[in-house]
Amino acid sequence: MTLPQFSRRNFMLGTAGIAASGLLMPAWARGESLTHAKQGYGEVSGERIALNVDNHHFAVGGRKGHAIAVNGTVPGPLVRLREGQNVRIDVTNNLAEDTSIHWHGLLLPFQFDGVPGVSFPGIRPGETFTYEFPIRQSGTYWWHSHSGLQEQAGHYGPIVIESATPDPRYDRDYVVLLSEFTPRHPHEIARLLKVGEHYFNRQMQTATEGDMPLKERLMWGGMRMNPRDISDVTGDTYTFLVNGHGPMDGLEYLFTPGERVRLRVINGSAMTFFNVRIPGVPMTVIAADGMDVSPVEVDEFQIGTAETYDVIVTPPAGSHALVAEAMDRSGMGLASLTSHKGHRATPPPLRGPVTLTMADMGMGSMDGAHGGAMNHDAHGGMDHLGINQGGGGAMAGMDHGSMDHSMRDTSKLPPDVKVGPGLDMVSPMPMDRMDFPGLGLDNVDHRVLRYTDLKAARMNPHRMPTRQMTIHLTGNMERYMWSFDGKKFSAVTDDPIRFAYDERVRVKLVNDTMMAHPIHLHGHFFELVNGAGMMNQPLKHTVVVQPGSTATFDVTANEPGDWAFHCHLLYHMHAGMMQTVTVRPFPEPEKEA
């Protein structure tokens, strides 16, 4: 297979002519009628697959508007593949703008990773691009556009890769793809977030609410921060979807009592963390981000944007609500897991809104406030690398003036972090919170999945990191500016993060903001440093870094090329929280015998 060769820094020139011409206007913008995209998806498989991207109309949950659909559906079709096969996927762009598809979580040559400006030029209007790569893995993944904000408009879909060997763990298999729909144009949403980061928040605290002492309320106000700033875009404008269906659509997953049902849960949303549960039915987690983990039985789990979890359930006869509640409690996606066709389960009510605490400001454990430090040494024998540092102690007695100063004190930041208008907060005492179940789930009375519960199902090769790097997640929430190390991404001028081929690196992410960020590395799986021991660290491609905290992973840079590395909250990435990772040099080609 011959791979196309591109120069990363010249990619941005590829579509300049189209953008400058101003002559192409989509049919929906000209007021022309569009076909209606179907809810849900079909399935495509085989050695050669065709995907067609086009403008459509879409309606769900009383909301209707423009959508970008693939093969006429929202979500786009389930791409079913098999481990060990080779696949060619022809993507035809019928839009009046460039498009792309990124194969999220798949190991493949970087030229087919599908990120314009990083790994290929994009797919121009009227053109077809052929992705061609071998399938080197199995599990649950997904695909989505990496062009502009098209993903928000419906340009995404699921991937299931069947194992080369039969899997006896389940009798029935379903995809549960979580997402959102809004009739608002995504660029209008981005503009409104710039106008006011609380624009879509309808759960702000009032003066009469009694869940926070007055002194604490004054402290938050003095620091110009909002303890209910959980999600940037909420159910005020979103309808939350399960496989393209709204909560009132009656989506059903049928089963026969006694069956073991595998649910492949994919968070394909643009901006929403979901809390997933089936009240009364325990779930056994068997895979995270497509990779098998030792089974863990839970009653609920929080799934960050772009993560996937596979669970097995054995529900009793009847109808059970499959609930995907938005983390900020502004709405839910809903389906019925039922043994009686046509019977809808009764959903639970939305739980009360979530309020941030001092720990989410990076103020340490705050004497046990939710999400304190781990009780065990997650970093094993790596202290000599300076990894297990920071944290500890409450900030009792500190007034809001000194706390405000502490949270805006940039003197302790390393010199490579750019201090400027794009950085308005520094976590004074960030702590490892791998044991934190997710915002709003720390006080529930049932079992909730934590990263510290995850352990690789198969042992990883034991290899110590030879280098450590620290990356700060930074932002200015009032100006809606997001970045790594205080620097907004530019594909043209940025110096990428550089890894030597096959280098083993420990990466520590420090979240200096008060929002949870799902950070995704393309083209690789990394190992979470979660206390499982180096040979049992779970493999993931996306890690949620909790507010005011740190998260650490080990990565072996064994996939050569240029790869995107970014926050998977779409509007955060769009605003600049992205960087390129370059793995060089390329390995020497094998000599023929």
N, C-alpha and C positions, 0 to 999 in steps of 0.2 A: 504493500500500500504506500503510495507516494503522498506525503503530507504537503499541503500548501505552505509556503514560506512568507512570513509577513514581518514587517518592522513595526514594533509596538508604537513608537513615537510618531509614525506617519499615518496611523489608523484614523486619527481625528480629521485628516484631510479628505478622507474617502467620500463623505456625504456632504461636503461643504457646498458643492454645486447645487444639489437639490435644495438644501436649506436656503441658500441665497436667492434662488430663483423666485421663491414665493408663489409659484404657479400651481403647485399641487395642493388641492384642498380636498379633504375627505368628503365622501358623499353625505355623511351625517351632518357635517358642518354646513353643507350647501342646502340642507333641508330636504334632501332626497329620501324616499322611503327605503327602509332597510328590512331585510328578512329578520324574523325573530329567532334568536338563538334558543335552542332547547335546553332545559334544565337537566343536569346530569350529563353522563358521557357514554359514548360507545367504547369499543376496545379495538386496538390495532396491535398486530404482532407479525412475526415472521422475519425473514432476512431483509426485506425491502418494505419500508413504511413511508406513506405519504401524509404530510400534515399541511393544511391550508389555513393561512391566517387572514381574517377578513373582519370588516366592521359589521356589527349586527345591532339589533335592538334586544333588550333583555328586561324581563319583569319578574319580580319576586317580592313577596311580603308587602305588597301595596306600593312598592317603589319600582319605577321603570325609567330606563334611559339607555344611553349608548353603552355598548360593550365591544370588546375585541374578543372574538370567539375563534377557536381552532376546530376545524372540521364541523363548524356549525353548532357547537355546544359550549356551555359554561358550567363546569370546567371543561377543558379540552379532553380528548380521549385518553383512556388508560392505555399506556404503552406497556405491553406485556412482553418480556424478554426471557431468555434462558441463559443461565451461566454457561460460558464456553462457546456461545455462538458469536458470529460476526453480524453486525447490523449496519444497514445503510438507510438513513432517514432523510427524505427529500422534503424540505420546508419551503413552501411557496408563499411569497409575501404579496397579498392582494391589497395591502394598505397603501396609503399615499405617503408613508413615512417608513424609515428603516425599521426593521424588527430583528429579533434574534430568539434563540432558545438556549438556555443553560440547563444542563442535565445535572441537577442538584444531587451531589453525593456520589456521582459516578466517577470511577477511575478511568481516565482516557487521555489520549494525546492532547496537549493544551490547545492545539489549533482548533479542536472541536469542542472546547469547553463553552463557547458561545457568549463571550463577554466583549461587546464592541469597545474598542479603545485599549483593550488589554491583550486579547488572544485572537481576535479576527476583526475584519472591518464592519461586520453587520451584514444584513440581507437587505438590499435596496428594493424599492417598490417594483413589482412586476418580475422580480428575479427569484430563482430557486437555488438554495444552497443545500448541498448534500453533506450531512454528517456521517462519518464512517469510522467505526471503532469496534474493537472486540469487547465482549462482556466478561469482565474479570471477577465478578462478585455476584452475590445474590442478596435479596432482601427488599425492603420498602423504601422508595425514594420518590422524587417528584421532579417535574420540569416547569420552567417558567421563563418568560421574557426577561432579558437583562437590558432592554432598551427603554430609556426614559422611565415613565411610570406606567407602562402598559400592563404590568402584572396586576395592578389595582383594578384594571378594567376587565379582567377575565381571562388574561393570557397565561394560563397555567394548567397543569394536569398531573395525574399520578403516574408512577412507574412501579411495577411489580416485576422483580427478577426472580424467576423460579430457580431453586437450587438444582445443581446437577445430580444430586442424590435425593430420593424421596424424603419428605419430612413427615414423620408419623405423629407429630404432636397435636394435630388438629384434624377435625372432620369437615369443617366448613370455613370459608375464607372470605372476608369482606374488606373493602377499602372504606375508610372513614376520612374523607378529605374535608378539612375545616377551612373556611375562608369567609370573606365578606363581600357584600355588594352595596354600592352607593351610586345614585344617579348623578352625583356631583362629578365634574371633570377632575381627574387627579391633580392637574396643575392648579385648579381653583382651590383644592384642599391645601396644597403646598403654600399657596399665596395667603390663605386665611391663617395658617399656622404661623406664618411670618408676621401677620398683623397682630395676632395674640395667641400664645401657645395654649391658652385655656378656652379657645373658641368653641370647641365641641364638648366641653366639660359641663355637665348639668348637675354635678354632685359636689359642688363647692360647699365648704362648711359655712353655716350661717352663724350669726351672733348668738342665737338661742340654743344651738346644739350643745349638749352637755357631755360629749364624749372626750373632751379635751379641756384641761384646766386653763383658766384665764391666763396665767403666767406663761404657759406653753404656747397658747394662741398668740399672745403678744410677741413671743420670741420668734415664731414663724413669720408673723407679719413684719417684724423688725428686720428679718433677713430677706424679705421680699420673696418668700417661698410658700408654696401651696402644698399642704400635707395630703391633699386629695389628687395630686397630679400623678395619676397612675397610668393612664393611657392618653396618648395625644389625640386619637380619633376614636370616637365611641359609638354606642348604639343610638346616639342622637342622629347620626347620619348613616350608620351601617345597618344592614340586615345581615345577621350572622347565618352562614350557610353550612349545611352538611351535604356534600356531593351536589352542590348547586341548588339545594332545596332549603327554603325558609322554615322557621319553626312551625308554621301552620299548615305546611304542605303534607304532613302525614307520611314522611319517608319511613319505610319499614325495612328491617333486616329480619328475615324469617329464619327460624331454626326449629329443630325437632328436639324435644326434651331429652337430655342425656348427651347431646352432641357437645363436642369441644369446638368452640367458635373462635377463630382467629380474627381479630380486628386490627387492621393496619391503619393506625391513626397518624395522619399527616397534617401538620399545621401549614397550610398553603396560603395563609392570610398575608395581607400587606403589613398590618400594624397591630394585630391582636394576639395576646397570650390567652390561652383557654385553660380552664380547669375542667378536666374530663372525669366523669363518674357515672356509674350505673347504680343508683341507690338500691341497696339490698343484694347486689351481685358483686362479689369480689373479683378483681382482675389480677392475672398473673403476667407481669411484664417479662417478655422473653427476648426483646430486641430493642436497641436504642440506635437511632439513625442508621437502621439497616443492619447493624452488627449484633450478633447474638450476645446476650448477657445471661448470667446465672439467674434462674427464675426468682422473681420477687413478687410476693402477693401484697397488693395494696387495695385501698378503696377509692383512691382518687389520685390524679397526678396533674401537675401543671405542665403544659407543653408550650415552649416558646416558639415564636415565629420561625419557621424553617426546620424545626425538629420533627422527628418521627418516633413513635413508640408502637411496638407490636405487643398486643396483649392477648391472652387466651382466657375466655370465660366459659363457664358451663352453667347457663342460666336455668332455673326451674321453669316449669310450664307457666305460661302467662305472658303478659306484656310488661316490658321494663323500659323505663325512660333512659335513653342514652343522651346525656346532658353534656354540652360543651359551653360552659358559662364563661363569658368574657371576664378577664381578671379584675376589671374595674366594676363588675356587676351591673353593667349597663344593658345587658341583653344576653341571649344564649342561642346557640345552635341546638337543634333537637331532632331526634329520630326515635323510633320504637324498635326495640329488639323483642320480637314477639313470636310465639308459637301459634298464634291465631291470626291468620291473614285478615286484615281489615280492622283489627283491634288496636287502638292507639293507647299508649301508656300515658298516665297522668304525670306531667312533669312537676318537679318541686318548684316552689317559688324562688325568685332571685334572692340571694342573700344580701345582707346589708353592705354598704359601700366600704371600701378599704381605705385606711388612713395610714400614712407613712409614720415612722418613728425616728428617733434620734439615730438608731443604728443605720437607717437608710441614708443618713447624712454622712456616713463614714465616721461616726463618733464612737467607734468601738462597740463593745458588747452592751454598754449602758446597764450594767448590773443585771444582765439576763434579758434585756429587751430583745425582741425576736431576732433570731439570726446571729447569735454570738459565735465565738470562735469554736473550732472543733476541739473536742476533748483529747484527741489523739494527735500524734505527729504525722500529718499526711505526707510530709516531705521526706520521711525516712532519713537516710544518710546523706542528704544533699545539702545539709546546713552549711557545708564549706563553700558552697556556691553563693551563699548570702540570700537564699530563697526564703527561708522561714523567718521573716522579720515582720515587725509592725504589730499593731493591735494591742489590746490589753487595757483594762481600766475604764472606769466610767468617767464622765465629765460632770459629775455632781457638783452643784454649786456654781457652775459657770453661767454668767448672765448672757442674754442674747447678744449684747454688744461684743463681748470677748469671743463668743462662739462665731459670730458673723466674721470677725477678724480672722479667727482660726480657719474658717472655711474658705476664706479668700486670700489666705497667705500663700503666695506662690514661691516663697523663698526656698522651700524644701523640695521643689520639683527639680528633676535633673535638667541639665543645660539644653538637652535636645528637645525639650517640650517648649513650644512657642507660646509665650505669654502675650495675650492681646485681647481684642474684643470677642474672640471666639471661645474664650475660657473665663467663665464667671464663678467657678467653684472648684475647690480642691478638697478631697476627702482627707481630714486631718489624721484619722486613725483607721484606715481601711483594713478589714479583716477577711480572712478566708471564710466564706460562707457556703461551702459545698454542702453542708448539712442543712441548709435552709430550704424548706419545701416550696417556697414561692410566696409572693405578696398575698396576704389574706388567708393563707392556709396553715399558718403556724399555730393557730389556736383551735382548730377543729378537733373533734373528739374521735376521729377515725384515722386509719393508716394512710399517710400521704407519701408518695415517692420523693426521695431526696437523691441527689447525685451520689452521696456516700453509700447508698444502697446498691449502686451499680458495680458489677464485677464482671470482667470479660469471661465469656463461656469457655474460651480456649486461651491458654497462657501465651503471653506475648514474649518475643525474644528479649532476654535481659541485656540491656545496653544502657550505660549511664550517659546522660547528656554531657557534652563537652563545652557547652556555652549556654549562658542564660541571657535573655533579653527581657526588658520590661516595656510594655506599651500602655500608655495612659489613654483611657476613653474620656474624651473631653467634650464640653459643649457650653453654650450659652442659651439657656432655655427661653429667656425673654426675647432674644433675637432669633431664636430657632436656628442656631448654628451648631453643627455637630462635626466631630473630627477625631483623629488619632493624634496624640501628642500635640494638640493645639493647632494642627495643620490640616486645612481642608484639602481634599483630594484633587489633584490635577493630573490627568493622564499624560499631558504634554511636558510639564515641568518637574514633576515629582521624581525624586530619587527613590527607587523601590526598596523594600525590605529585601536584603540579600541573604540567601542561604547557599552554602556550598552543597553540591550534589552528595547525597547520602549523609549529610551532617545531622547529628542528633542535637536538638536544641530544646531547652526548657524556656517556655514563654509564659511570663506572668502578666496578666491583664489587670490593670488597676482602674476601677470605675470611679472617676471623680465626679460623677453626676448622680442625680437622685432618681434615675430611671433604670430599669433593667434593660440590658442590651444583649440580644442574641448574636454572637459573633461567629461568622462562618468563614472557613478557609476552603477555597476551591482546590480540587484536585488531590486532596490528601485526607487521611484520617489521622487525628491526633489522639493521644491517650490522656484522659483526665487524671490529674494528680489529686486523687480523692480519698486517699487512705487505704486503698485496696491492696497496696503493695505493687512494686514496679511491674511484676510479671502478670498482674491481674487487673491493671488499670483499664477501664472500659474505653473502647474506641468510639469516637464521635467526630462529626464534621462541623457541628455547631454547639457552642457552649453559651449558656445564659450567665452573664456576669451581673450579680445582684447589685442594687444601688449601694454606693459607698463601700464597695467590697472589692476583693480580689478573687481571681480564678486562675489556675495554673494548669498548663498542659505540656506534655512532651511530644515533639514531632520529629519524625525522621524524614528529611527532605529528599525523598527518593523518586519524586515525579518531576522531571526536568521541564522547564518552561516558565512562562509568565502566568501568574494566577491572581485572581481577585481575592481580597481579604477585607471583609466589611461587616458592619452591623446590618442585620437582615430586616430591621424595621425600615420599610421602603423609603419613607420620607427622611429618615436619618441618613441613609446611604445617599439619597438624592442631595441632601444638604451638605455632604462632604465627609461622612464617617466611612471612609474606604481607603484602601491602599493597595498597591501591587506587590506581590511577593515574587521574586525572581529566584529560580533554582538553577545554578550554573556551577561548573560547566556541564554540558551534556555528556553523558557517559560515552566512552569509546565504543564504536560498533564492533560487534563480535566478528572475528576473522573467520573466513570460510576455511574449512578443513582442506 
